[in-house]
């Protein structure tokens, strides 16, 4: 391992990985408060490959996870690929594809996604989440209500009688499992390309190394095996990609 590259990834002697436990597809906490999930598996695999310990930094929201990396308190993170975040973070290609859905009450007149972006409609979404960033760019008429976190979307949706909730399909389903009178719209409104990321300040060599690592983990079945082991439903392994290409270049 090149000394400069190792120092880029682990300047403190350990690989500090920023986690978002607000997205149950990626990371969760067990009854003792210990994190588990595909993000944790990938972080530990990268640390093993680098030959350093892995230090897990738990965040409750995507926004806090991004801020942890941007502030230099973590060396890598797990994020949805987004142009706004891409100003400071170099992304890999997606290792997991996650679907975003809308949820409404059963008696709502909204039956399809095109019914959402209408003047007077309100959509609640987790502040700073990939869904917030996406909807901020794409909704032109509906009003976005930002809950403090993805976990607070359904409580706010119910308590404030907001017409539409938006977020990770699995999160919406889990948070409403004991609630009647709700329904998911039949089609996803977006697909989240969930990737690993490293601060651009760590250099292009670190970004390239991380992209090659993710492609290796997808190709050898590590990502799929991790998803199966953790019982992840409704998400898929990211497609194979050219590790020498910045995924944001494909969106420009």
C-alpha positions as CSV (number, residue, x, y, z in Angstrom):
1,X,0.0,0.0,0.0
2,X,1.3,3.4,-1.0
3,X,2.1,5.4,2.1
4,X,0.5,8.6,0.7
5,X,-2.7,6.7,-0.1
6,X,-2.8,5.1,3.3
7,X,-2.3,8.4,5.0
8,X,-5.1,9.9,2.9
9,X,-7.6,7.2,4.1
10,X,-6.4,6.8,7.6
11,X,-4.6,10.0,8.8
12,X,-5.4,9.1,12.4
13,X,-4.2,5.5,12.1
14,X,-7.8,4.2,11.7
15,X,-10.4,4.4,8.9
16,X,-13.1,6.7,10.2
17,X,-16.4,5.8,8.5
18,X,-19.4,8.1,8.7
19,X,-22.7,6.1,8.9
20,X,-26.4,7.2,8.5
21,X,-28.6,5.0,10.6
22,X,-31.6,7.0,9.4
23,X,-31.8,4.8,6.3
24,X,-32.6,1.2,7.3
25,X,-31.5,-0.2,4.0
26,X,-27.9,0.9,4.8
27,X,-27.4,0.8,8.5
28,X,-29.2,0.1,11.7
29,X,-28.6,-0.1,15.5
30,X,-29.1,-3.4,17.4
31,X,-30.6,-3.5,20.9
32,X,-27.3,-2.7,22.4
33,X,-26.8,0.4,20.2
34,X,-24.2,-1.3,18.0
35,X,-24.4,-0.5,14.3
36,X,-24.9,-3.2,11.7
37,X,-25.7,-3.3,8.0
38,X,-24.2,-3.2,4.5
39,X,-22.5,0.2,5.2
40,X,-20.7,-1.3,8.2
41,X,-19.7,-4.4,6.2
42,X,-18.2,-2.3,3.4
43,X,-16.4,0.0,5.9
44,X,-14.8,-2.9,7.7
45,X,-13.9,-4.6,4.4
46,X,-12.1,-1.5,3.2
47,X,-10.3,-1.1,6.5
48,X,-9.1,-4.7,6.3
49,X,-7.9,-4.1,2.7
50,X,-6.0,-1.0,4.0
51,X,-4.7,-2.9,7.0
52,X,-6.0,-0.4,9.5
53,X,-8.7,-0.5,12.3
54,X,-12.2,0.7,11.4
55,X,-13.8,3.4,13.5
56,X,-17.6,3.8,13.0
57,X,-19.1,7.2,13.4
58,X,-22.9,7.0,13.8
59,X,-25.2,9.8,12.5
60,X,-29.0,9.9,12.7
61,X,-29.5,11.6,9.4
62,X,-27.9,11.8,5.9
63,X,-27.3,15.5,6.4
64,X,-25.3,15.0,9.6
65,X,-23.4,12.1,7.9
66,X,-22.4,14.4,5.0
67,X,-21.4,17.2,7.4
68,X,-19.2,14.8,9.4
69,X,-17.2,14.0,6.3
70,X,-17.1,17.5,5.0
71,X,-15.8,18.7,8.4
72,X,-12.9,16.2,8.3
73,X,-14.2,14.1,11.2
74,X,-14.5,11.1,9.0
75,X,-12.5,9.7,6.1
76,X,-15.2,8.0,4.1
77,X,-19.0,8.0,4.1
78,X,-22.0,6.4,2.5
79,X,-24.2,8.8,0.5
80,X,-26.7,9.1,-2.3
81,X,-25.0,10.5,-5.3
82,X,-26.1,14.1,-5.7
83,X,-24.6,17.1,-7.5
84,X,-24.9,19.3,-4.4
85,X,-22.9,16.9,-2.3
86,X,-20.5,16.3,-5.2
87,X,-19.0,19.8,-4.8
88,X,-16.9,18.5,-1.9
89,X,-17.2,14.7,-2.1
90,X,-15.9,12.3,-4.7
91,X,-18.3,9.5,-5.2
92,X,-18.0,5.9,-6.3
93,X,-20.6,4.4,-8.6
94,X,-23.7,3.0,-6.8
95,X,-23.3,-0.1,-4.7
96,X,-27.0,-0.2,-3.9
97,X,-30.1,1.1,-5.7
98,X,-32.9,2.3,-3.4
99,X,-36.4,3.4,-4.4
100,X,-38.1,6.6,-3.3
101,X,-41.9,6.5,-2.9
102,X,-44.8,8.7,-1.9
103,X,-47.3,7.8,0.7
104,X,-50.8,9.3,1.1
105,X,-54.0,8.6,3.1
106,X,-56.3,6.0,1.6
107,X,-59.0,8.6,0.9
108,X,-56.6,11.0,-0.9
109,X,-57.5,11.9,-4.4
110,X,-53.8,11.5,-5.3
111,X,-53.4,8.3,-7.3
112,X,-50.2,8.8,-9.2
113,X,-46.9,10.7,-9.0
114,X,-48.0,13.4,-11.4
115,X,-50.7,14.4,-9.0
116,X,-48.2,15.5,-6.4
117,X,-46.6,18.5,-7.9
118,X,-49.7,20.8,-7.7
119,X,-50.1,24.1,-6.0
120,X,-51.5,23.7,-2.6
121,X,-50.1,20.2,-2.0
122,X,-47.6,19.7,0.8
123,X,-44.9,17.0,0.8
124,X,-43.0,16.1,4.0
125,X,-39.5,14.8,3.6
126,X,-36.4,14.3,5.8
127,X,-34.3,17.5,5.9
128,X,-31.1,17.1,4.0
129,X,-31.9,13.6,2.7
130,X,-31.4,12.7,-0.9
131,X,-35.1,12.9,-1.4
132,X,-35.1,16.5,0.0
133,X,-32.3,17.4,-2.5
134,X,-34.1,15.7,-5.4
135,X,-37.5,17.1,-4.7
136,X,-36.1,20.6,-4.1
137,X,-34.9,20.5,-7.7
138,X,-37.9,18.9,-9.3
139,X,-41.1,20.0,-7.5
140,X,-42.1,23.4,-9.0
141,X,-45.6,23.9,-7.4
142,X,-46.1,21.7,-4.3
143,X,-44.7,22.9,-1.0
144,X,-41.9,20.9,0.7
145,X,-42.2,20.5,4.5
146,X,-38.9,19.4,6.0
147,X,-39.0,17.0,9.0
148,X,-35.9,17.1,11.2
149,X,-34.9,13.6,10.0
150,X,-36.2,10.7,7.9
151,X,-37.4,9.0,11.0
152,X,-39.6,12.0,11.8
153,X,-41.4,12.1,8.4
154,X,-44.2,9.7,9.3
155,X,-44.8,11.3,12.8
156,X,-45.0,14.7,11.2
157,X,-47.1,13.4,8.3
158,X,-49.7,12.0,10.7
159,X,-49.6,14.7,13.5
160,X,-49.7,17.7,11.1
161,X,-52.1,16.1,8.7
162,X,-49.8,16.7,5.8
163,X,-51.2,15.1,2.6
164,X,-48.0,13.4,1.2
165,X,-45.0,11.8,2.8
166,X,-41.8,11.0,0.7
167,X,-38.9,8.8,1.5
168,X,-37.3,5.4,1.4
169,X,-40.0,2.8,0.6
170,X,-38.8,0.5,3.4
171,X,-38.7,3.3,6.0
172,X,-42.2,4.4,5.1
173,X,-43.5,0.9,5.3
174,X,-41.7,0.2,8.6
175,X,-42.9,3.4,10.2
176,X,-46.6,2.7,9.3
177,X,-46.8,-1.0,9.9
178,X,-49.4,-0.5,12.8
179,X,-51.2,2.4,11.1
180,X,-54.3,1.9,9.0
181,X,-55.8,4.1,6.3
182,X,-52.6,4.8,4.4
183,X,-51.3,3.7,0.9
184,X,-48.2,3.9,-1.1
185,X,-48.5,5.3,-4.6
186,X,-47.8,2.5,-7.2
187,X,-44.7,3.9,-8.8
188,X,-41.4,5.1,-7.4
189,X,-40.6,8.8,-8.0
190,X,-36.8,8.3,-8.0
191,X,-34.1,5.8,-7.6
192,X,-31.3,6.6,-5.2
193,X,-27.8,5.7,-6.3
194,X,-26.3,4.9,-3.0
195,X,-22.5,5.2,-3.1
196,X,-19.4,5.5,-1.0
197,X,-17.6,8.8,-0.9
198,X,-14.4,10.4,0.1
199,X,-13.6,14.1,0.6
200,X,-12.0,15.6,-2.6
201,X,-9.3,17.1,-0.4
202,X,-7.9,13.6,0.0
203,X,-6.9,13.6,-3.7
204,X,-7.7,11.9,-6.9
205,X,-5.8,8.7,-6.1
206,X,-8.0,8.1,-3.0
207,X,-11.1,8.6,-5.0
208,X,-9.9,6.2,-7.7
209,X,-9.0,3.6,-5.1
210,X,-12.4,3.8,-3.5
211,X,-14.2,3.5,-6.9
212,X,-12.2,0.4,-7.7
213,X,-12.9,-1.1,-4.3
214,X,-16.7,-0.7,-4.7
215,X,-16.6,-2.3,-8.2
216,X,-14.6,-5.2,-6.7
217,X,-17.1,-5.6,-3.9
218,X,-20.0,-5.7,-6.4
219,X,-18.3,-8.1,-8.8
220,X,-17.2,-10.7,-6.2
221,X,-20.7,-10.9,-4.6
222,X,-19.8,-9.2,-1.4
223,X,-22.6,-6.5,-1.7
224,X,-25.3,-9.0,-2.6
225,X,-24.3,-11.4,0.2
226,X,-24.4,-8.5,2.7
227,X,-27.8,-7.5,1.6
228,X,-29.1,-11.1,1.9
229,X,-27.5,-11.5,5.3
230,X,-29.2,-8.4,6.6
231,X,-32.5,-9.2,5.0
232,X,-32.7,-6.1,2.8
233,X,-35.8,-6.2,0.6
234,X,-36.8,-3.9,-2.2
235,X,-33.3,-2.7,-3.1
236,X,-30.8,-3.9,-5.7
237,X,-27.1,-4.1,-6.2
238,X,-25.7,-1.3,-8.3
239,X,-24.8,-2.0,-11.9
240,X,-21.2,-2.5,-12.8
241,X,-19.5,0.7,-13.8
242,X,-16.2,2.0,-15.1
243,X,-14.2,2.8,-11.9
244,X,-12.2,5.4,-13.8
245,X,-15.3,7.5,-14.4
246,X,-16.8,10.0,-12.0
247,X,-20.5,9.0,-11.7
248,X,-21.5,12.7,-11.6
249,X,-20.0,13.1,-15.1
250,X,-22.8,10.9,-16.4
251,X,-25.4,13.2,-15.1
252,X,-24.0,16.4,-16.6
